[in-house]
Amino acid sequence: MIVRRLAHRLGHRFRLHRKDLPGKPDLVFPRHRAVVFVNGCWWHGHGCRRGARMPKTNSEYWSTKIAGNVARDAASVGALEASGWRVLVVWECQLRDGDLPQRLREFLGPQ
């Protein structure tokens, strides 16, 4: 919701979770041919402190599960870029960063 509100406040309109695109991106900006994924650090295997934790119970299952998520994400991003889409991945740990508005503004460009 943070990224949605920010994009809307910047004056950009978007679609949510388009099923016809690889990976069903969280936000799709058709006019800019750009997509944004908002990934949870743990579920998508980010390298930050939160993403690097591994449960003590059933750790083999979870490490396989998260590795599969990482591979699927990479394939989705690759397929989108191959078909001419620009991709931005925003991690959960970056949502509170002060530079997120600037990153989004630079990624989407002028209106």
N, CA, C and O atoms as CSV, one atom per row, in Angstrom:
chain,resi,resn,atom,element,x,y,z
A,1,MET,N,N,0.824,-1.197,0.000
A,1,MET,CA,C,0.000,0.000,0.000
A,1,MET,C,C,0.872,1.267,0.000
A,1,MET,O,O,0.481,2.292,-0.559
A,2,ILE,N,N,2.030,1.193,0.616
A,2,ILE,CA,C,2.915,2.359,0.666
A,2,ILE,C,C,3.331,2.767,-0.750
A,2,ILE,O,O,3.296,3.947,-1.097
A,3,VAL,N,N,3.721,1.791,-1.558
A,3,VAL,CA,C,4.172,2.092,-2.922
A,3,VAL,C,C,2.994,2.554,-3.775
A,3,VAL,O,O,3.147,3.447,-4.609
A,4,ARG,N,N,1.838,1.964,-3.576
A,4,ARG,CA,C,0.644,2.384,-4.325
A,4,ARG,C,C,0.308,3.841,-4.044
A,4,ARG,O,O,0.088,4.630,-4.963
A,5,ARG,N,N,0.272,4.188,-2.762
A,5,ARG,CA,C,-0.053,5.573,-2.395
A,5,ARG,C,C,0.971,6.548,-2.952
A,5,ARG,O,O,0.628,7.625,-3.441
A,6,LEU,N,N,2.227,6.153,-2.869
A,6,LEU,CA,C,3.303,7.013,-3.360
A,6,LEU,C,C,3.181,7.228,-4.871
A,6,LEU,O,O,3.291,8.359,-5.343
A,7,ALA,N,N,2.957,6.163,-5.624
A,7,ALA,CA,C,2.817,6.287,-7.078
A,7,ALA,C,C,1.613,7.160,-7.432
A,7,ALA,O,O,1.680,7.986,-8.342
A,8,HIS,N,N,0.542,6.973,-6.722
A,8,HIS,CA,C,-0.658,7.774,-6.981
A,8,HIS,C,C,-0.409,9.238,-6.652
A,8,HIS,O,O,-0.824,10.123,-7.400
A,9,ARG,N,N,0.267,9.498,-5.536
A,9,ARG,CA,C,0.584,10.868,-5.143
A,9,ARG,C,C,1.491,11.546,-6.164
A,9,ARG,O,O,1.412,12.758,-6.362
A,10,LEU,N,N,2.366,10.752,-6.820
A,10,LEU,CA,C,3.250,11.302,-7.851
A,10,LEU,C,C,2.514,11.532,-9.168
A,10,LEU,O,O,3.088,12.068,-10.116
A,11,GLY,N,N,1.246,11.126,-9.230
A,11,GLY,CA,C,0.429,11.388,-10.402
A,11,GLY,C,C,0.398,10.265,-11.417
A,11,GLY,O,O,-0.086,10.459,-12.533
A,12,HIS,N,N,0.902,9.097,-11.058
A,12,HIS,CA,C,0.933,7.969,-11.986
A,12,HIS,C,C,-0.249,7.045,-11.721
A,12,HIS,O,O,-0.632,6.814,-10.575
A,13,ARG,N,N,-0.811,6.529,-12.794
A,13,ARG,CA,C,-1.915,5.585,-12.682
A,13,ARG,C,C,-1.410,4.213,-13.065
A,13,ARG,O,O,-0.516,4.089,-13.902
A,14,PHE,N,N,-1.968,3.189,-12.466
A,14,PHE,CA,C,-1.430,1.844,-12.634
A,14,PHE,C,C,-2.531,0.805,-12.556
A,14,PHE,O,O,-3.657,1.097,-12.153
A,15,ARG,N,N,-2.190,-0.400,-12.943
A,15,ARG,CA,C,-3.048,-1.569,-12.802
A,15,ARG,C,C,-2.394,-2.495,-11.788
A,15,ARG,O,O,-1.179,-2.458,-11.594
A,16,LEU,N,N,-3.196,-3.316,-11.151
A,16,LEU,CA,C,-2.687,-4.237,-10.143
A,16,LEU,C,C,-2.687,-5.668,-10.660
A,16,LEU,O,O,-3.651,-6.103,-11.291
A,17,HIS,N,N,-1.613,-6.399,-10.396
A,17,HIS,CA,C,-1.525,-7.852,-10.568
A,17,HIS,C,C,-2.056,-8.349,-11.910
A,17,HIS,O,O,-2.926,-9.219,-11.948
A,18,ARG,N,N,-1.543,-7.808,-12.998
A,18,ARG,CA,C,-2.002,-8.275,-14.322
A,18,ARG,C,C,-1.575,-9.714,-14.547
A,18,ARG,O,O,-0.385,-10.027,-14.569
A,19,LYS,N,N,-2.545,-10.569,-14.710
A,19,LYS,CA,C,-2.285,-11.996,-14.817
A,19,LYS,C,C,-1.659,-12.389,-16.149
A,19,LYS,O,O,-1.103,-13.481,-16.270
A,20,ASP,N,N,-1.742,-11.518,-17.147
A,20,ASP,CA,C,-1.172,-11.854,-18.446
A,20,ASP,C,C,0.328,-11.561,-18.532
A,20,ASP,O,O,0.949,-11.841,-19.558
A,21,LEU,N,N,0.919,-11.004,-17.473
A,21,LEU,CA,C,2.353,-10.730,-17.443
A,21,LEU,C,C,3.050,-11.742,-16.536
A,21,LEU,O,O,2.482,-12.173,-15.533
A,22,PRO,N,N,4.281,-12.122,-16.889
A,22,PRO,CA,C,5.020,-13.081,-16.057
A,22,PRO,C,C,5.192,-12.576,-14.631
A,22,PRO,O,O,5.587,-11.429,-14.419
A,23,GLY,N,N,4.901,-13.419,-13.662
A,23,GLY,CA,C,5.084,-13.075,-12.259
A,23,GLY,C,C,3.981,-12.240,-11.655
A,23,GLY,O,O,4.059,-11.905,-10.473
A,24,LYS,N,N,2.954,-11.886,-12.411
A,24,LYS,CA,C,1.860,-11.024,-11.939
A,24,LYS,C,C,2.392,-9.846,-11.113
A,24,LYS,O,O,2.224,-9.823,-9.893
A,25,PRO,N,N,3.028,-8.878,-11.763
A,25,PRO,CA,C,3.624,-7.752,-11.029
A,25,PRO,C,C,2.599,-7.040,-10.141
A,25,PRO,O,O,1.411,-6.980,-10.458
A,26,ASP,N,N,3.089,-6.506,-9.026
A,26,ASP,CA,C,2.210,-5.824,-8.075
A,26,ASP,C,C,1.609,-4.556,-8.670
A,26,ASP,O,O,0.417,-4.297,-8.506
A,27,LEU,N,N,2.417,-3.779,-9.351
A,27,LEU,CA,C,1.937,-2.556,-10.006
A,27,LEU,C,C,2.405,-2.566,-11.453
A,27,LEU,O,O,3.571,-2.844,-11.737
A,28,VAL,N,N,1.498,-2.264,-12.358
A,28,VAL,CA,C,1.823,-2.222,-13.777
A,28,VAL,C,C,1.464,-0.832,-14.298
A,28,VAL,O,O,0.336,-0.365,-14.144
A,29,PHE,N,N,2.450,-0.185,-14.919
A,29,PHE,CA,C,2.273,1.138,-15.508
A,29,PHE,C,C,2.341,0.971,-17.028
A,29,PHE,O,O,3.412,1.122,-17.616
A,30,PRO,N,N,1.207,0.659,-17.671
A,30,PRO,CA,C,1.236,0.365,-19.109
A,30,PRO,C,C,1.763,1.522,-19.956
A,30,PRO,O,O,2.455,1.310,-20.952
A,31,ARG,N,N,1.437,2.720,-19.559
A,31,ARG,CA,C,1.860,3.901,-20.317
A,31,ARG,C,C,3.384,4.010,-20.370
A,31,ARG,O,O,3.944,4.442,-21.377
A,32,HIS,N,N,4.045,3.619,-19.293
A,32,HIS,CA,C,5.502,3.698,-19.211
A,32,HIS,C,C,6.171,2.371,-19.553
A,32,HIS,O,O,7.398,2.272,-19.576
A,33,ARG,N,N,5.351,1.350,-19.820
A,33,ARG,CA,C,5.845,-0.019,-20.041
A,33,ARG,C,C,6.795,-0.404,-18.915
A,33,ARG,O,O,7.923,-0.841,-19.146
A,34,ALA,N,N,6.310,-0.231,-17.700
A,34,ALA,CA,C,7.104,-0.479,-16.504
A,34,ALA,C,C,6.275,-1.255,-15.478
A,34,ALA,O,O,5.056,-1.102,-15.408
A,35,VAL,N,N,6.948,-2.083,-14.692
A,35,VAL,CA,C,6.290,-2.847,-13.632
A,35,VAL,C,C,7.096,-2.711,-12.346
A,35,VAL,O,O,8.306,-2.486,-12.366
A,36,VAL,N,N,6.383,-2.855,-11.217
A,36,VAL,CA,C,7.021,-2.815,-9.911
A,36,VAL,C,C,6.594,-4.056,-9.136
A,36,VAL,O,O,5.408,-4.366,-9.027
A,37,PHE,N,N,7.583,-4.750,-8.605
A,37,PHE,CA,C,7.340,-5.847,-7.676
A,37,PHE,C,C,7.671,-5.345,-6.278
A,37,PHE,O,O,8.720,-4.734,-6.078
A,38,VAL,N,N,6.798,-5.592,-5.312
A,38,VAL,CA,C,7.072,-5.275,-3.914
A,38,VAL,C,C,7.230,-6.622,-3.223
A,38,VAL,O,O,6.249,-7.328,-2.987
A,39,ASN,N,N,8.483,-6.974,-2.899
A,39,ASN,CA,C,8.790,-8.297,-2.370
A,39,ASN,C,C,9.050,-8.277,-0.871
A,39,ASN,O,O,9.725,-7.386,-0.356
A,40,GLY,N,N,8.509,-9.264,-0.184
A,40,GLY,CA,C,8.831,-9.478,1.223
A,40,GLY,C,C,10.233,-10.049,1.322
A,40,GLY,O,O,10.583,-10.962,0.574
A,41,CYS,N,N,11.034,-9.530,2.225
A,41,CYS,CA,C,12.441,-9.927,2.319
A,41,CYS,C,C,12.606,-11.422,2.594
A,41,CYS,O,O,13.413,-12.082,1.941
A,42,TRP,N,N,11.860,-11.955,3.541
A,42,TRP,CA,C,12.045,-13.354,3.901
A,42,TRP,C,C,11.542,-14.276,2.805
A,42,TRP,O,O,12.245,-15.211,2.423
A,43,TRP,N,N,10.355,-14.040,2.294
A,43,TRP,CA,C,9.744,-14.931,1.303
A,43,TRP,C,C,10.505,-14.968,-0.007
A,43,TRP,O,O,10.478,-15.975,-0.714
A,44,HIS,N,N,11.185,-13.880,-0.339
A,44,HIS,CA,C,11.859,-13.797,-1.633
A,44,HIS,C,C,13.376,-13.814,-1.509
A,44,HIS,O,O,14.079,-13.530,-2.479
A,45,GLY,N,N,13.890,-14.142,-0.328
A,45,GLY,CA,C,15.313,-14.376,-0.142
A,45,GLY,C,C,16.212,-13.178,-0.304
A,45,GLY,O,O,17.284,-13.287,-0.899
A,46,HIS,N,N,15.800,-12.027,0.214
A,46,HIS,CA,C,16.648,-10.834,0.147
A,46,HIS,C,C,17.848,-11.018,1.070
A,46,HIS,O,O,17.776,-11.790,2.026
A,47,GLY,N,N,18.935,-10.330,0.802
A,47,GLY,CA,C,20.155,-10.478,1.578
A,47,GLY,C,C,20.204,-9.679,2.871
A,47,GLY,O,O,21.222,-9.696,3.562
A,48,CYS,N,N,19.135,-8.986,3.212
A,48,CYS,CA,C,19.136,-8.177,4.434
A,48,CYS,C,C,19.002,-9.076,5.670
A,48,CYS,O,O,18.865,-10.294,5.555
A,49,ARG,N,N,19.046,-8.462,6.830
A,49,ARG,CA,C,18.972,-9.213,8.080
A,49,ARG,C,C,17.681,-10.015,8.191
A,49,ARG,O,O,17.704,-11.174,8.607
A,50,ARG,N,N,16.582,-9.421,7.830
A,50,ARG,CA,C,15.289,-10.106,7.916
A,50,ARG,C,C,15.207,-11.254,6.905
A,50,ARG,O,O,14.663,-12.315,7.208
A,51,GLY,N,N,15.743,-11.039,5.721
A,51,GLY,CA,C,15.678,-12.060,4.685
A,51,GLY,C,C,16.635,-13.214,4.893
A,51,GLY,O,O,16.416,-14.305,4.365
A,52,ALA,N,N,17.689,-12.991,5.653
A,52,ALA,CA,C,18.703,-14.028,5.848
A,52,ALA,C,C,18.357,-15.013,6.962
A,52,ALA,O,O,19.025,-16.038,7.099
A,53,ARG,N,N,17.331,-14.727,7.758
A,53,ARG,CA,C,16.959,-15.649,8.839
A,53,ARG,C,C,16.450,-16.961,8.257
A,53,ARG,O,O,15.845,-16.986,7.186
A,54,MET,N,N,16.697,-18.024,8.959
A,54,MET,CA,C,16.161,-19.314,8.554
A,54,MET,C,C,15.565,-19.977,9.793
A,54,MET,O,O,16.201,-20.011,10.846
A,55,PRO,N,N,14.348,-20.501,9.670
A,55,PRO,CA,C,13.728,-21.156,10.820
A,55,PRO,C,C,14.559,-22.352,11.294
A,55,PRO,O,O,15.214,-23.016,10.491
A,56,LYS,N,N,14.528,-22.614,12.576
A,56,LYS,CA,C,15.272,-23.740,13.133
A,56,LYS,C,C,14.564,-25.064,12.866
A,56,LYS,O,O,15.206,-26.109,12.767
A,57,THR,N,N,13.242,-25.016,12.750
A,57,THR,CA,C,12.501,-26.240,12.469
A,57,THR,C,C,12.179,-26.301,10.976
A,57,THR,O,O,11.799,-25.308,10.356
A,58,ASN,N,N,12.344,-27.485,10.433
A,58,ASN,CA,C,12.028,-27.741,9.029
A,58,ASN,C,C,12.819,-26.825,8.081
A,58,ASN,O,O,12.294,-26.375,7.062
A,59,SER,N,N,14.068,-26.557,8.421
A,59,SER,CA,C,14.867,-25.594,7.661
A,59,SER,C,C,15.166,-26.070,6.243
A,59,SER,O,O,15.306,-25.246,5.339
A,60,GLU,N,N,15.265,-27.371,6.031
A,60,GLU,CA,C,15.521,-27.874,4.679
A,60,GLU,C,C,14.356,-27.521,3.745
A,60,GLU,O,O,14.570,-27.088,2.612
A,61,TYR,N,N,13.141,-27.708,4.224
A,61,TYR,CA,C,11.961,-27.369,3.432
A,61,TYR,C,C,11.955,-25.884,3.091
A,61,TYR,O,O,11.739,-25.509,1.938
A,62,TRP,N,N,12.194,-25.035,4.099
A,62,TRP,CA,C,12.116,-23.602,3.874
A,62,TRP,C,C,13.234,-23.091,2.970
A,62,TRP,O,O,13.010,-22.198,2.153
A,63,SER,N,N,14.422,-23.645,3.108
A,63,SER,CA,C,15.511,-23.196,2.230
A,63,SER,C,C,15.215,-23.578,0.780
A,63,SER,O,O,15.499,-22.799,-0.130
A,64,THR,N,N,14.644,-24.773,0.550
A,64,THR,CA,C,14.251,-25.175,-0.807
A,64,THR,C,C,13.136,-24.285,-1.329
A,64,THR,O,O,13.165,-23.860,-2.484
A,65,LYS,N,N,12.158,-24.005,-0.486
A,65,LYS,CA,C,11.020,-23.163,-0.868
A,65,LYS,C,C,11.485,-21.764,-1.280
A,65,LYS,O,O,11.073,-21.248,-2.319
A,66,ILE,N,N,12.336,-21.164,-0.469
A,66,ILE,CA,C,12.804,-19.798,-0.741
A,66,ILE,C,C,13.705,-19.770,-1.969
A,66,ILE,O,O,13.644,-18.826,-2.757
A,67,ALA,N,N,14.551,-20.804,-2.145
A,67,ALA,CA,C,15.386,-20.877,-3.341
A,67,ALA,C,C,14.517,-20.971,-4.594
A,67,ALA,O,O,14.847,-20.381,-5.623
A,68,GLY,N,N,13.421,-21.703,-4.512
A,68,GLY,CA,C,12.484,-21.773,-5.637
A,68,GLY,C,C,11.846,-20.429,-5.924
A,68,GLY,O,O,11.667,-20.059,-7.084
A,69,ASN,N,N,11.497,-19.689,-4.865
A,69,ASN,CA,C,10.923,-18.347,-5.042
A,69,ASN,C,C,11.921,-17.415,-5.724
A,69,ASN,O,O,11.552,-16.640,-6.607
A,70,VAL,N,N,13.181,-17.494,-5.313
A,70,VAL,CA,C,14.224,-16.643,-5.909
A,70,VAL,C,C,14.385,-16.968,-7.393
A,70,VAL,O,O,14.488,-16.064,-8.223
A,71,ALA,N,N,14.407,-18.261,-7.724
A,71,ALA,CA,C,14.552,-18.671,-9.128
A,71,ALA,C,C,13.346,-18.225,-9.949
A,71,ALA,O,O,13.504,-17.747,-11.073
A,72,ARG,N,N,12.142,-18.377,-9.397
A,72,ARG,CA,C,10.926,-17.964,-10.104
A,72,ARG,C,C,10.926,-16.454,-10.333
A,72,ARG,O,O,10.553,-15.989,-11.411
A,73,ASP,N,N,11.344,-15.685,-9.321
A,73,ASP,CA,C,11.414,-14.226,-9.463
A,73,ASP,C,C,12.383,-13.821,-10.564
A,73,ASP,O,O,12.084,-12.936,-11.366
A,74,ALA,N,N,13.545,-14.469,-10.602
A,74,ALA,CA,C,14.546,-14.147,-11.624
A,74,ALA,C,C,14.010,-14.469,-13.017
A,74,ALA,O,O,14.231,-13.708,-13.959
A,75,ALA,N,N,13.310,-15.589,-13.148
A,75,ALA,CA,C,12.739,-15.956,-14.447
A,75,ALA,C,C,11.668,-14.952,-14.874
A,75,ALA,O,O,11.594,-14.588,-16.048
A,76,SER,N,N,10.844,-14.505,-13.936
A,76,SER,CA,C,9.795,-13.530,-14.245
A,76,SER,C,C,10.393,-12.206,-14.691
A,76,SER,O,O,9.943,-11.618,-15.675
A,77,VAL,N,N,11.398,-11.736,-13.976
A,77,VAL,CA,C,12.049,-10.469,-14.331
A,77,VAL,C,C,12.709,-10.592,-15.704
A,77,VAL,O,O,12.611,-9.684,-16.529
A,78,GLY,N,N,13.379,-11.718,-15.943
A,78,GLY,CA,C,14.019,-11.935,-17.241
A,78,GLY,C,C,13.017,-11.943,-18.382
A,78,GLY,O,O,13.266,-11.351,-19.432
A,79,ALA,N,N,11.883,-12.612,-18.185
A,79,ALA,CA,C,10.858,-12.672,-19.228
A,79,ALA,C,C,10.256,-11.294,-19.498
A,79,ALA,O,O,10.002,-10.935,-20.648
A,80,LEU,N,N,10.031,-10.529,-18.436
A,80,LEU,CA,C,9.485,-9.181,-18.612
A,80,LEU,C,C,10.461,-8.287,-19.368
A,80,LEU,O,O,10.074,-7.576,-20.295
A,81,GLU,N,N,11.729,-8.328,-18.967
A,81,GLU,CA,C,12.724,-7.488,-19.633
A,81,GLU,C,C,12.920,-7.915,-21.087
A,81,GLU,O,O,13.143,-7.069,-21.954
A,82,ALA,N,N,12.840,-9.209,-21.360
A,82,ALA,CA,C,12.987,-9.701,-22.735
A,82,ALA,C,C,11.840,-9.215,-23.621
A,82,ALA,O,O,12.010,-9.047,-24.828
A,83,SER,N,N,10.679,-8.992,-23.019
A,83,SER,CA,C,9.551,-8.512,-23.816
A,83,SER,C,C,9.400,-6.995,-23.770
A,83,SER,O,O,8.362,-6.461,-24.159
A,84,GLY,N,N,10.436,-6.300,-23.295
A,84,GLY,CA,C,10.458,-4.848,-23.400
A,84,GLY,C,C,9.921,-4.078,-22.203
A,84,GLY,O,O,9.714,-2.869,-22.306
A,85,TRP,N,N,9.690,-4.729,-21.082
A,85,TRP,CA,C,9.210,-4.055,-19.878
A,85,TRP,C,C,10.393,-3.655,-19.010
A,85,TRP,O,O,11.395,-4.367,-18.941
A,86,ARG,N,N,10.267,-2.514,-18.352
A,86,ARG,CA,C,11.258,-2.102,-17.356
A,86,ARG,C,C,10.766,-2.589,-16.001
A,86,ARG,O,O,9.572,-2.509,-15.714
A,87,VAL,N,N,11.671,-3.095,-15.162
A,87,VAL,CA,C,11.289,-3.733,-13.901
A,87,VAL,C,C,11.990,-3.058,-12.736
A,87,VAL,O,O,13.195,-2.810,-12.784
A,88,LEU,N,N,11.232,-2.764,-11.691
A,88,LEU,CA,C,11.771,-2.261,-10.433
A,88,LEU,C,C,11.311,-3.198,-9.328
A,88,LEU,O,O,10.123,-3.502,-9.216
A,89,VAL,N,N,12.260,-3.657,-8.510
A,89,VAL,CA,C,11.929,-4.495,-7.352
A,89,VAL,C,C,12.143,-3.655,-6.103
A,89,VAL,O,O,13.239,-3.153,-5.854
A,90,VAL,N,N,11.089,-3.513,-5.330
A,90,VAL,CA,C,11.163,-2.790,-4.054
A,90,VAL,C,C,11.058,-3.838,-2.954
A,90,VAL,O,O,10.097,-4.604,-2.903
A,91,TRP,N,N,12.051,-3.863,-2.080
A,91,TRP,CA,C,12.071,-4.832,-0.985
A,91,TRP,C,C,11.363,-4.270,0.243
A,91,TRP,O,O,11.318,-3.058,0.452
A,92,GLU,N,N,10.827,-5.150,1.028
A,92,GLU,CA,C,10.098,-4.782,2.250
A,92,GLU,C,C,10.946,-3.891,3.153
A,92,GLU,O,O,10.430,-2.946,3.749
A,93,CYS,N,N,12.235,-4.183,3.258
A,93,CYS,CA,C,13.108,-3.395,4.137
A,93,CYS,C,C,13.360,-1.990,3.582
A,93,CYS,O,O,13.842,-1.126,4.315
A,94,GLN,N,N,13.048,-1.744,2.313
A,94,GLN,CA,C,13.272,-0.432,1.699
A,94,GLN,C,C,12.045,0.458,1.758
A,94,GLN,O,O,12.110,1.621,1.360
A,95,LEU,N,N,10.932,-0.061,2.244
A,95,LEU,CA,C,9.694,0.713,2.237
A,95,LEU,C,C,9.771,1.949,3.125
A,95,LEU,O,O,9.107,2.947,2.845
A,96,ARG,N,N,10.543,1.903,4.156
A,96,ARG,CA,C,10.653,3.033,5.074
A,96,ARG,C,C,11.814,3.972,4.723
A,96,ARG,O,O,12.026,4.988,5.385
A,97,ASP,N,N,12.560,3.616,3.675
A,97,ASP,CA,C,13.683,4.462,3.266
A,97,ASP,C,C,13.180,5.805,2.747
A,97,ASP,O,O,12.140,5.880,2.092
A,98,GLY,N,N,13.912,6.836,3.041
A,98,GLY,CA,C,13.536,8.166,2.572
A,98,GLY,C,C,13.754,8.362,1.083
A,98,GLY,O,O,13.207,9.294,0.494
A,99,ASP,N,N,14.560,7.479,0.457
A,99,ASP,CA,C,14.838,7.657,-0.962
A,99,ASP,C,C,13.861,6.909,-1.867
A,99,ASP,O,O,14.011,6.955,-3.088
A,100,LEU,N,N,12.872,6.226,-1.308
A,100,LEU,CA,C,11.900,5.497,-2.119
A,100,LEU,C,C,11.129,6.410,-3.068
A,100,LEU,O,O,10.963,6.052,-4.234
A,101,PRO,N,N,10.647,7.582,-2.619
A,101,PRO,CA,C,9.963,8.474,-3.576
A,101,PRO,C,C,10.861,8.871,-4.752
A,101,PRO,O,O,10.407,8.923,-5.895
A,102,GLN,N,N,12.113,9.147,-4.469
A,102,GLN,CA,C,13.046,9.535,-5.531
A,102,GLN,C,C,13.302,8.369,-6.481
A,102,GLN,O,O,13.343,8.560,-7.696
A,103,ARG,N,N,13.476,7.161,-5.939
A,103,ARG,CA,C,13.692,5.984,-6.792
A,103,ARG,C,C,12.511,5.764,-7.719
A,103,ARG,O,O,12.690,5.495,-8.907
A,104,LEU,N,N,11.303,5.878,-7.180
A,104,LEU,CA,C,10.098,5.677,-7.987
A,104,LEU,C,C,9.959,6.769,-9.039
A,104,LEU,O,O,9.587,6.496,-10.180
A,105,ARG,N,N,10.258,8.002,-8.655
A,105,ARG,CA,C,10.185,9.131,-9.591
A,105,ARG,C,C,11.186,8.936,-10.739
A,105,ARG,O,O,10.850,9.168,-11.900
A,106,GLU,N,N,12.400,8.514,-10.416
A,106,GLU,CA,C,13.410,8.299,-11.450
A,106,GLU,C,C,13.038,7.122,-12.351
A,106,GLU,O,O,13.273,7.162,-13.558
A,107,PHE,N,N,12.460,6.081,-11.765
A,107,PHE,CA,C,12.097,4.902,-12.537
A,107,PHE,C,C,10.966,5.189,-13.522
A,107,PHE,O,O,11.010,4.753,-14.672
A,108,LEU,N,N,9.952,5.927,-13.060
A,108,LEU,CA,C,8.800,6.179,-13.923
A,108,LEU,C,C,8.984,7.378,-14.842
A,108,LEU,O,O,8.300,7.495,-15.859
A,109,GLY,N,N,9.887,8.253,-14.496
A,109,GLY,CA,C,10.140,9.416,-15.344
A,109,GLY,C,C,9.032,10.448,-15.232
A,109,GLY,O,O,8.143,10.340,-14.388
A,110,PRO,N,N,9.103,11.454,-16.104
A,110,PRO,CA,C,8.096,12.521,-16.054
A,110,PRO,C,C,6.751,12.023,-16.534
A,110,PRO,O,O,6.653,11.023,-17.243
A,111,GLN,N,N,5.722,12.737,-16.135
A,111,GLN,CA,C,4.347,12.406,-16.522
A,111,GLN,C,C,4.183,12.480,-17.998
A,111,GLN,O,O,3.091,12.233,-18.511
